[in-house]
Amino acid sequence: MANHQGLPGDESATAQDEHGRRGPRHARADRSGDPPALRRADWGQAGGASRAEAAAAIVTDLAARLAPGTRLGTKDELRVRCGVSVGTFNETLRLLQTRGVVTVQRGPGGGLFAAEQTPMAKLAHSVLALDAFQADVTEALRIRNALEPLLWQDALWHASPADIKELRVHLEHMKAAAESGDADKFVRTNWQLHTRIADISPNTLLRSLYAALLELVEQHALAIQPEPGVPLTEHIHDRWRLHAALVDALDKRDEGALMQLVAEHDTAAMRTD
């Protein structure tokens, strides 16, 4: 059976060999024609850094050499400097803002500015600086899983109708992948659903730490490994149904049902090889 990435919250995920990594977070089609972003771990195998990550590295290096608050340039100036499309630089900007590298100011004299390295940004950078050995990934998974109930609780209180609508779009993508038996695509859409859940939280520290842990985990591929005797396709459908039930409970503001489902979603029993 081919190796596949593991699912966020999949208690049966298994760590892969460092040479067998594949399948990125936020692997979404770039309408401009650029390939989807890959994890840093995939760069050597993919013939070079992903365009969005490579552009982020350029801007990060520039910001690191300048004082906080220094203007780096307009969005278009930096896009041209990085040599990427508009769609790719939008992904680059999202990465830079998530990592606390830049701030964006609108209007005359606006643009991208080197951000002050807040304690939260330093914490996120410290997580990403881990060597990502297997022990690091296992610990990152444990901590990330411990944060999941907090994210769902925040979503319970702060999710808007628009948020719920977007979550259901992600669920449809997960369902389509499950029905087609595409485990890799299912994993990518699963990551995207969890990222969208985290975006709902108003807690900047929680979002930053969760995003940093998720990025560290995604530097290593994980394998979907169902329980013995359970077909992979059945396992994937079960995971989709669980996430659909979570979003339904969120939509109904049913805290009791939501927390029970979150407990079922927990990955405390995850094992890594």
Stockholm file with secondary structure:
# STOCKHOLM 1.0

chainA/1-273         MANHQGLPGDESATAQDEHGRRGPRHARADRSGDPPALRRADWGQAGGASRAEAAAAIVTDLAARLAPGTRLGTKDELRVRCGVSVGTFNETLRLLQTRGVVTVQRGPGGGLFAAEQTPMAKLAHSVLALDAFQADVTEALRIRNALEPLLWQDALWHASPADIKELRVHLEHMKAAAESGDADKFVRTNWQLHTRIADISPNTLLRSLYAALLELVEQHALAIQPEPGVPLTEHIHDRWRLHAALVDALDKRDEGALMQLVAEHDTAAMRTD
#=GR chainA/1-273 SS CCCCCCCTTCTTCEECCGGGCCCCTTCCCCTTSCCCCCCGGGTTTTTSCCHHHHHHHHHHHHHHTSCTTCEEECHHHHHHHHTCCHHHHHHHHHHHHHTTSEEEECSTTCEEEECCCCHHHHHHHHHHTSCCCHHHHHHHHHHHHHHHHHHHHHHHHHCCHHHHHHHHHHHHHHHHHHHHTCHHHHHHHHHHHHHHHHHHCCCHHHHHHHHHHHHHHHTSCEECCCCTTCCHHHHHHHHHHHHHHHHHHHHHTCHHHHHHHHHHHCCTTCCCC
#=GC SS_cons         CCCCCCCTTCTTCEECCGGGCCCCTTCCCCTTSCCCCCCGGGTTTTTSCCHHHHHHHHHHHHHHTSCTTCEEECHHHHHHHHTCCHHHHHHHHHHHHHTTSEEEECSTTCEEEECCCCHHHHHHHHHHTSCCCHHHHHHHHHHHHHHHHHHHHHHHHHCCHHHHHHHHHHHHHHHHHHHHTCHHHHHHHHHHHHHHHHHHCCCHHHHHHHHHHHHHHHTSCEECCCCTTCCHHHHHHHHHHHHHHHHHHHHHTCHHHHHHHHHHHCCTTCCCC
//
